[in-house]
Amino acid sequence: MLVYPSGVDVSSSTLRFLSARLRDHRRALGTRWRRLTAGRQALLTLAHLRNGHTYAQLAAGFSVGTTTVYRYITEAVDLLADLVPTLSQAARTASMKAFVILDGTLLPVDRIAADRPFYSGKHKRHGMNVQVITDPMGRLLWASPALTGAVHDIRAAHEHGIVDALAEAGIERWADKGYQGAGGTVRLPYRGRWNTLSAGQHAFNRSHAKIRALVERAIATLKSWRLRRKLRCSTLRITNLVKAVLALHLASSDRGWKTLTAVCRHRPVARP
């Protein structure tokens, strides 16, 4: 296999953040020597998540075995997944906003036609349903664990407890027609054929669409990590992969950095 220099379009602060977490983890485990330093392990993980390189490609580039690549990436992903805010913590952050936007997205997975639970009738493809919450500017606040693609958005929101958590916090939510029946403080567009809606209802739907469209920024943030565009791993690992991307996204912003720093201080590093 040929090896060539390449780049990863991720900030150096994100690399430093992950490297520091890995060094703390190794210190807690009492690790004495590894094939790669914590910084190189962090770079390996970022290259996999951001560029979607396979284990074989990364093994050739970093001069290690494919098994080592798998172990290093899994370790870093699980470490990042433990750092993300919980739904209750995200709700407290969202309570300081004028409103939040709730939406779902489908992360494509490599499955065959027989895997019906993973098939989304809306998107006409196999995937995993992930719910996202953003602030009024479309900045990602929280992402849910992944459910099978056949799960509808409103059902996913109820299963994760999103509807109840945001309602208890008294947060106004904007969502699309897929969340009909959510109740509470959810702002939904009017349903009906174009010729059955009044002029005022049409105006409201246009204004609603402009606000809700900002959630696409958060979804684009998730899918800018190219591994998300076609997941070929076990579906059991997708939730941690989503959480890892969320942690790295929060680490790249000042607001998210403070949140993760607080989480790191209050969550002890797991010991064997």
QUIQUIFEN-V28334 format. One record per backbone hydrogen bond with DSSP energy under -1.0 kcal/mol. NH is the residue of the N-H (numbers start at 1). CO is the residue of the C=O. Records with the same first field share a line. If there is no record, write none. Layout:
# QUIQUIFEN-V28334
NH: CO, CO
This chain:
# QUIQUIFEN-V28334
10: 8
15: 11
16: 12
17: 13
18: 14
19: 15
20: 16
21: 17
22: 18
23: 19
24: 20
25: 21
26: 22
27: 23
28: 24
29: 25
30: 26
31: 26
41: 37
42: 38
43: 39
44: 40
45: 41
46: 42
47: 43
48: 44
49: 45
50: 46
51: 47
52: 48
53: 47
58: 54
59: 55
60: 56
61: 57
62: 58
64: 59
69: 65
70: 66
71: 67
72: 68
73: 69
74: 70
75: 71
76: 72
77: 73
78: 74
79: 75
80: 76
81: 77
82: 78
83: 80
90: 86
91: 87
92: 88
93: 89
94: 90
95: 91
96: 93
97: 94
100: 172
101: 134
102: 174
103: 132
105: 130
107: 128
109: 126
110: 231
111: 109
115: 112
116: 114
118: 115
119: 116
120: 125
124: 120
125: 120
127: 118
128: 107
129: 147
130: 105
132: 103
133: 142
134: 101
135: 139
138: 135
141: 133
142: 133
144: 131
147: 129
149: 127
150: 117
151: 148
156: 152
157: 153
158: 154
159: 155
160: 156
162: 157
165: 161
166: 162
167: 163
168: 164
169: 165
170: 167
171: 166
173: 185
174: 100
175: 187
179: 176
180: 177
182: 179
186: 183
187: 173
196: 193
202: 198
203: 199
204: 200
205: 201
206: 202
207: 203
208: 204
209: 205
210: 206
211: 207
212: 208
213: 209
214: 211
215: 212
216: 213
217: 214
219: 215
220: 216
221: 217
222: 218
223: 219
224: 220
225: 222
226: 50, 224
227: 49
228: 225
229: 226
231: 108
237: 234
241: 237
242: 238
243: 239
244: 240
245: 241
246: 242
247: 243
248: 244
249: 245
250: 246
251: 247
253: 250
257: 253
258: 254
259: 255
260: 256
261: 257
262: 258
263: 259
264: 260
265: 261
266: 262
267: 263
